[in-house]
C-alpha cells in the first residue's frame, strides 16, 4: 500500500467550481481522496505532507500546440 500524500496550502483549480481557492489536496494510491481545508488534522495517520506555498495545482493540462508527427507530413519525408 502506498503512503497517503497531502499537498497543503495550494491554490486549487479543479474546473468543478473551485477557482483559485486555497485548499489541501489528499491523494491515496494515486487517486484524489479529498479536497478540504485542514487535511493534516483530519488525516492524522501516516502520510507524506508537501507545503505548496500557494503554488497552483491544476488538472492535467495538455499543450495544445503540439506538432508531434505533423512535421513529417508537411515536408513529405518520413
ABEGO torsion letter per residue (X at the ends): XBBBBBBBGBBBBAGAGBBGBBBBBBBBGGBBABBBABAAAABABBBBBBBAGGBBBBBBBBBAABABGAAAAAAGBX
